[in-house]
Amino acid sequence: MAKPNILKPLFGLLATLLLFTSTPAKSDTLLIGILESPMMGYRDADNQLSGFEAELAQQICERIDHDCEFVLQPFGNNLDGVRLGQLDMAFSSILVTEARKQYLTFSERYMRSVSSYVGNPDKQPKYRPTKVAVVKDSVQEYYLKQNFSTSMETLIYTDVDEVYAALKNGDADLVLLPAIIQLGFLYNDASGLFDLIGGPIDNPKLAGDVAVAITPERHRLKTDIDQAIRSLLTDGSFNRLNNKYFPFNIY
């Protein structure tokens, strides 16, 4: 009786294995939080995702060869989402601090940040504490509580829109936010009532590097994201995006 030919099924199995190992696996989809804010993240008239951080996130996703799903939401939601692993990463104007490094992985920086006040110069109080609106869980909130608890009343809101609404309706005298967001508000505000109050605040707790916040569960993404940021800087793509939204270099 002829011996069974076992080579043919073995060759078939080997060919199948080679097919699967030589075809790159499709990357899983990353869920990315974007700060919902003028200039940073918003839906345009055609419902397209726009804004500096939104478009930067899209370009980085292309360069790290991942499908990405983007969600526009408040700063605190992005910070908590990354910390808890509900988001893979966030482009949310997140200042890199030693405290945040304890529970988040950060990319290399993609911009520098300072903070400033915005308010109505003609309506600043003289005989009571100044009411200052900030975003929940921001460095601006902690800065005011630690340094001006007696001379300023800190009003805490969930998102940027609520902060500026408080300023416009008179609930707040000032807003304290990153200067780049403040400039976006002033550029888009048609009332002409508001302006920067004082210069940029030169305090290390309110100034420094802004980077992509990455959940600890995805910390290995840092290498690819860092490389993507460097390539955007090298080939001029970052500068083109910068110039699309800002009249100065934010890097």
C-alpha positions as a Markdown table, in Angstrom:
| # | Residue | x | y | z |
|---|---|---|---|---|
| 1 | Met | 0.0 | 0.0 | 0.0 |
| 2 | Ala | 1.4 | 3.4 | -1.0 |
| 3 | Lys | 2.5 | 5.7 | 1.9 |
| 4 | Pro | 0.3 | 8.7 | 2.4 |
| 5 | Asn | 1.9 | 11.9 | 1.0 |
| 6 | Ile | 2.1 | 14.2 | 4.0 |
| 7 | Leu | 4.3 | 16.8 | 2.3 |
| 8 | Lys | 1.4 | 18.3 | 0.3 |
| 9 | Pro | -0.8 | 19.3 | 3.4 |
| 10 | Leu | 2.4 | 20.5 | 5.1 |
| 11 | Phe | 3.3 | 22.8 | 2.2 |
| 12 | Gly | -0.3 | 24.0 | 2.2 |
| 13 | Leu | -0.2 | 24.8 | 5.9 |
| 14 | Leu | 3.2 | 26.6 | 5.5 |
| 15 | Ala | 1.9 | 28.7 | 2.6 |
| 16 | Thr | -1.1 | 29.7 | 4.8 |
| 17 | Leu | 1.1 | 30.7 | 7.7 |
| 18 | Leu | 3.4 | 32.8 | 5.4 |
| 19 | Leu | 0.4 | 34.5 | 3.9 |
| 20 | Phe | -0.8 | 35.7 | 7.3 |
| 21 | Thr | 2.6 | 36.6 | 8.6 |
| 22 | Ser | 3.6 | 38.6 | 5.5 |
| 23 | Thr | 0.4 | 40.6 | 5.4 |
| 24 | Pro | 0.5 | 43.5 | 7.9 |
| 25 | Ala | -2.2 | 43.3 | 10.5 |
| 26 | Lys | -4.6 | 46.2 | 10.4 |
| 27 | Ser | -4.0 | 48.5 | 13.4 |
| 28 | Asp | -6.7 | 48.7 | 15.9 |
| 29 | Thr | -8.7 | 51.9 | 16.1 |
| 30 | Leu | -7.4 | 54.6 | 18.6 |
| 31 | Leu | -10.0 | 56.7 | 20.5 |
| 32 | Ile | -8.6 | 60.2 | 20.8 |
| 33 | Gly | -10.0 | 63.1 | 22.9 |
| 34 | Ile | -9.8 | 66.6 | 21.4 |
| 35 | Leu | -10.3 | 69.8 | 23.4 |
| 36 | Glu | -13.5 | 71.4 | 22.2 |
| 37 | Ser | -12.4 | 75.0 | 21.9 |
| 38 | Pro | -12.0 | 77.9 | 19.4 |
| 39 | Met | -8.9 | 77.4 | 17.3 |
| 40 | Met | -8.2 | 74.0 | 18.8 |
| 41 | Gly | -11.1 | 71.6 | 18.1 |
| 42 | Tyr | -14.5 | 72.3 | 16.5 |
| 43 | Arg | -16.8 | 71.3 | 13.7 |
| 44 | Asp | -16.8 | 73.7 | 10.8 |
| 45 | Ala | -19.7 | 74.8 | 8.6 |
| 46 | Asp | -19.4 | 71.5 | 6.7 |
| 47 | Asn | -19.3 | 69.5 | 9.9 |
| 48 | Gln | -15.7 | 68.7 | 9.3 |
| 49 | Leu | -13.3 | 68.3 | 12.3 |
| 50 | Ser | -11.2 | 71.4 | 12.4 |
| 51 | Gly | -8.8 | 73.3 | 14.6 |
| 52 | Phe | -5.1 | 73.1 | 15.3 |
| 53 | Glu | -5.1 | 70.2 | 17.8 |
| 54 | Ala | -7.7 | 68.3 | 15.8 |
| 55 | Glu | -5.8 | 68.5 | 12.6 |
| 56 | Leu | -2.5 | 67.8 | 14.3 |
| 57 | Ala | -4.1 | 64.6 | 15.7 |
| 58 | Gln | -5.3 | 63.6 | 12.3 |
| 59 | Gln | -1.9 | 64.1 | 10.7 |
| 60 | Ile | -0.2 | 62.1 | 13.5 |
| 61 | Cys | -2.7 | 59.2 | 13.1 |
| 62 | Glu | -1.8 | 59.0 | 9.4 |
| 63 | Arg | 1.9 | 58.9 | 10.2 |
| 64 | Ile | 1.7 | 56.2 | 12.9 |
| 65 | Asp | -0.6 | 54.1 | 10.5 |
| 66 | His | -3.6 | 53.8 | 12.8 |
| 67 | Asp | -7.2 | 54.3 | 12.3 |
| 68 | Cys | -8.5 | 56.9 | 14.8 |
| 69 | Glu | -11.8 | 58.0 | 16.1 |
| 70 | Phe | -12.0 | 61.5 | 17.5 |
| 71 | Val | -14.3 | 62.9 | 20.2 |
| 72 | Leu | -14.6 | 66.6 | 21.0 |
| 73 | Gln | -15.1 | 67.2 | 24.7 |
| 74 | Pro | -14.1 | 69.3 | 27.7 |
| 75 | Phe | -10.6 | 69.3 | 29.1 |
| 76 | Gly | -11.5 | 67.4 | 32.3 |
| 77 | Asn | -13.2 | 64.6 | 30.3 |
| 78 | Asn | -10.1 | 64.2 | 28.2 |
| 79 | Leu | -7.8 | 64.2 | 31.2 |
| 80 | Asp | -9.9 | 61.7 | 33.1 |
| 81 | Gly | -10.5 | 59.6 | 30.0 |
| 82 | Val | -6.8 | 59.1 | 29.3 |
| 83 | Arg | -6.0 | 58.5 | 33.0 |
| 84 | Leu | -8.7 | 55.8 | 33.3 |
| 85 | Gly | -7.9 | 54.2 | 29.9 |
| 86 | Gln | -11.2 | 55.2 | 28.4 |
| 87 | Leu | -9.2 | 57.2 | 25.8 |
| 88 | Asp | -6.0 | 56.1 | 24.1 |
| 89 | Met | -4.7 | 59.6 | 24.0 |
| 90 | Ala | -5.7 | 63.3 | 24.1 |
| 91 | Phe | -4.8 | 66.4 | 22.3 |
| 92 | Ser | -6.2 | 68.8 | 24.9 |
| 93 | Ser | -3.7 | 71.6 | 25.5 |
| 94 | Ile | -2.5 | 69.5 | 28.4 |
| 95 | Leu | 0.5 | 71.1 | 30.2 |
| 96 | Val | 3.2 | 68.6 | 31.2 |
| 97 | Thr | 3.6 | 68.7 | 34.9 |
| 98 | Glu | 5.5 | 66.5 | 37.4 |
| 99 | Ala | 2.2 | 65.6 | 39.0 |
| 100 | Arg | 0.6 | 64.5 | 35.7 |
| 101 | Lys | 3.7 | 62.4 | 34.8 |
| 102 | Gln | 2.8 | 60.2 | 37.7 |
| 103 | Tyr | -0.3 | 58.8 | 36.0 |
| 104 | Leu | 0.1 | 59.8 | 32.3 |
| 105 | Thr | 2.6 | 59.1 | 29.5 |
| 106 | Phe | 3.5 | 62.2 | 27.5 |
| 107 | Ser | 4.9 | 62.6 | 24.0 |
| 108 | Glu | 7.5 | 65.1 | 23.1 |
| 109 | Arg | 6.0 | 68.6 | 23.1 |
| 110 | Tyr | 4.1 | 70.0 | 20.2 |
| 111 | Met | 3.7 | 73.5 | 21.5 |
| 112 | Arg | 4.7 | 75.8 | 24.4 |
| 113 | Ser | 2.1 | 77.4 | 26.6 |
| 114 | Val | 1.7 | 80.4 | 28.9 |
| 115 | Ser | -1.5 | 81.6 | 30.7 |
| 116 | Ser | -3.2 | 85.0 | 30.7 |
| 117 | Tyr | -6.3 | 86.8 | 31.9 |
| 118 | Val | -9.0 | 88.1 | 29.7 |
| 119 | Gly | -11.8 | 90.4 | 30.9 |
| 120 | Asn | -13.6 | 93.7 | 30.3 |
| 121 | Pro | -11.0 | 96.4 | 31.2 |
| 122 | Asp | -13.8 | 98.8 | 32.1 |
| 123 | Lys | -15.6 | 96.5 | 34.6 |
| 124 | Gln | -12.9 | 95.3 | 37.0 |
| 125 | Pro | -14.0 | 95.3 | 40.7 |
| 126 | Lys | -12.3 | 97.5 | 43.2 |
| 127 | Tyr | -14.0 | 96.7 | 46.5 |
| 128 | Arg | -14.6 | 92.9 | 46.4 |
| 129 | Pro | -12.6 | 89.8 | 45.4 |
| 130 | Thr | -12.2 | 89.3 | 41.7 |
| 131 | Lys | -14.3 | 86.4 | 40.3 |
| 132 | Val | -12.1 | 84.4 | 37.9 |
| 133 | Ala | -13.5 | 81.6 | 35.7 |
| 134 | Val | -11.4 | 78.5 | 35.0 |
| 135 | Val | -11.8 | 75.1 | 33.6 |
| 136 | Lys | -12.1 | 72.2 | 36.0 |
| 137 | Asp | -8.9 | 70.2 | 36.8 |
| 138 | Ser | -6.7 | 72.7 | 34.9 |
| 139 | Val | -3.4 | 74.1 | 36.2 |
| 140 | Gln | -5.1 | 77.5 | 36.3 |
| 141 | Glu | -7.6 | 76.2 | 38.8 |
| 142 | Tyr | -4.9 | 74.9 | 41.2 |
| 143 | Tyr | -2.8 | 78.0 | 40.7 |
| 144 | Leu | -5.6 | 80.3 | 41.8 |
| 145 | Lys | -6.6 | 78.2 | 44.8 |
| 146 | Gln | -3.0 | 77.9 | 46.0 |
| 147 | Asn | -2.0 | 81.5 | 45.5 |
| 148 | Phe | -5.1 | 83.8 | 45.5 |
| 149 | Ser | -7.7 | 82.1 | 47.8 |
| 150 | Thr | -8.3 | 85.4 | 49.7 |
| 151 | Ser | -8.1 | 88.0 | 46.9 |
| 152 | Met | -9.9 | 86.0 | 44.1 |
| 153 | Glu | -12.9 | 83.9 | 43.9 |
| 154 | Thr | -12.4 | 80.9 | 41.7 |
| 155 | Leu | -15.3 | 79.9 | 39.6 |
| 156 | Ile | -15.0 | 76.4 | 38.1 |
| 157 | Tyr | -16.7 | 75.3 | 34.9 |
| 158 | Thr | -16.7 | 72.1 | 32.9 |
| 159 | Asp | -15.6 | 73.4 | 29.5 |
| 160 | Val | -14.3 | 76.5 | 27.7 |
| 161 | Asp | -17.6 | 77.6 | 26.4 |
| 162 | Glu | -19.1 | 77.8 | 29.9 |
| 163 | Val | -16.1 | 79.8 | 31.1 |
| 164 | Tyr | -16.6 | 82.4 | 28.4 |
| 165 | Ala | -20.3 | 82.4 | 28.9 |
| 166 | Ala | -19.7 | 83.3 | 32.5 |
| 167 | Leu | -17.5 | 86.2 | 31.4 |
| 168 | Lys | -20.1 | 87.5 | 28.9 |
| 169 | Asn | -23.0 | 87.4 | 31.2 |
| 170 | Gly | -21.2 | 89.0 | 34.1 |
| 171 | Asp | -20.9 | 86.1 | 36.4 |
| 172 | Ala | -17.1 | 86.3 | 36.1 |
| 173 | Asp | -14.8 | 89.3 | 36.0 |
| 174 | Leu | -11.9 | 87.5 | 34.4 |
| 175 | Val | -11.1 | 84.3 | 32.6 |
| 176 | Leu | -7.7 | 82.5 | 33.2 |
| 177 | Leu | -6.8 | 80.1 | 30.5 |
| 178 | Pro | -3.8 | 79.3 | 28.2 |
| 179 | Ala | -3.0 | 82.4 | 26.2 |
| 180 | Ile | -3.4 | 80.7 | 22.9 |
| 181 | Ile | -7.0 | 79.8 | 23.7 |
| 182 | Gln | -7.6 | 83.4 | 25.0 |
| 183 | Leu | -6.4 | 84.8 | 21.7 |
| 184 | Gly | -8.8 | 82.5 | 19.8 |
| 185 | Phe | -11.7 | 83.8 | 21.9 |
| 186 | Leu | -10.7 | 87.5 | 21.3 |
| 187 | Tyr | -10.3 | 86.9 | 17.6 |
| 188 | Asn | -13.8 | 85.4 | 17.3 |
| 189 | Asp | -15.6 | 87.7 | 19.7 |
| 190 | Ala | -17.5 | 90.4 | 17.9 |
| 191 | Ser | -18.5 | 92.5 | 20.9 |
| 192 | Gly | -15.2 | 94.3 | 21.3 |
| 193 | Leu | -15.7 | 94.5 | 25.1 |
| 194 | Phe | -12.9 | 92.1 | 26.1 |
| 195 | Asp | -9.1 | 92.2 | 26.1 |
| 196 | Leu | -6.1 | 90.7 | 27.7 |
| 197 | Ile | -5.7 | 91.9 | 31.2 |
| 198 | Gly | -2.0 | 92.2 | 32.0 |
| 199 | Gly | 0.7 | 90.3 | 30.2 |
| 200 | Pro | 1.4 | 86.6 | 30.1 |
| 201 | Ile | 1.9 | 85.1 | 33.6 |
| 202 | Asp | 5.5 | 84.2 | 34.1 |
| 203 | Asn | 5.0 | 81.3 | 36.5 |
| 204 | Pro | 6.4 | 77.8 | 36.0 |
| 205 | Lys | 3.1 | 76.3 | 37.2 |
| 206 | Leu | 1.2 | 78.0 | 34.3 |
| 207 | Ala | 3.8 | 77.8 | 31.6 |
| 208 | Gly | 5.7 | 75.0 | 29.9 |
| 209 | Asp | 5.4 | 72.2 | 27.4 |
| 210 | Val | 2.1 | 70.9 | 26.0 |
| 211 | Ala | 2.2 | 67.3 | 24.7 |
| 212 | Val | 0.0 | 64.4 | 23.7 |
| 213 | Ala | -1.3 | 62.7 | 26.8 |
| 214 | Ile | -1.2 | 58.9 | 26.4 |
| 215 | Thr | -2.9 | 56.4 | 28.6 |
| 216 | Pro | -0.4 | 54.2 | 30.6 |
| 217 | Glu | -2.1 | 51.2 | 28.9 |
| 218 | Arg | -0.8 | 52.4 | 25.5 |
| 219 | His | 2.6 | 53.8 | 26.6 |
| 220 | Arg | 4.4 | 52.0 | 23.8 |
| 221 | Leu | 2.7 | 54.5 | 21.4 |
| 222 | Lys | 5.0 | 57.2 | 22.6 |
| 223 | Thr | 7.9 | 56.2 | 20.4 |
| 224 | Asp | 5.7 | 56.3 | 17.2 |
| 225 | Ile | 4.0 | 59.6 | 18.2 |
| 226 | Asp | 7.4 | 61.2 | 19.0 |
| 227 | Gln | 8.7 | 60.2 | 15.6 |
| 228 | Ala | 5.6 | 61.5 | 13.9 |
| 229 | Ile | 5.9 | 64.9 | 15.6 |
| 230 | Arg | 9.6 | 65.1 | 14.6 |
| 231 | Ser | 8.7 | 64.3 | 11.0 |
| 232 | Leu | 6.0 | 66.9 | 10.9 |
| 233 | Leu | 8.5 | 69.5 | 12.2 |
| 234 | Thr | 11.2 | 68.4 | 9.7 |
| 235 | Asp | 9.1 | 68.3 | 6.5 |
| 236 | Gly | 7.4 | 71.6 | 7.1 |
| 237 | Ser | 3.9 | 70.2 | 7.8 |
| 238 | Phe | 3.8 | 71.5 | 11.3 |
| 239 | Asn | 4.7 | 75.0 | 10.2 |
| 240 | Arg | 2.0 | 75.0 | 7.6 |
| 241 | Leu | -0.6 | 73.9 | 10.2 |
| 242 | Asn | 0.8 | 76.5 | 12.7 |
| 243 | Asn | 0.5 | 79.3 | 10.2 |
| 244 | Lys | -3.1 | 78.2 | 9.2 |
| 245 | Tyr | -4.3 | 79.1 | 12.7 |
| 246 | Phe | -1.8 | 81.4 | 14.4 |
| 247 | Pro | 0.3 | 84.4 | 13.3 |
| 248 | Phe | 3.2 | 83.3 | 15.5 |
| 249 | Asn | 5.2 | 80.2 | 16.2 |
| 250 | Ile | 3.6 | 78.2 | 19.0 |
| 251 | Tyr | 6.4 | 75.5 | 19.0 |
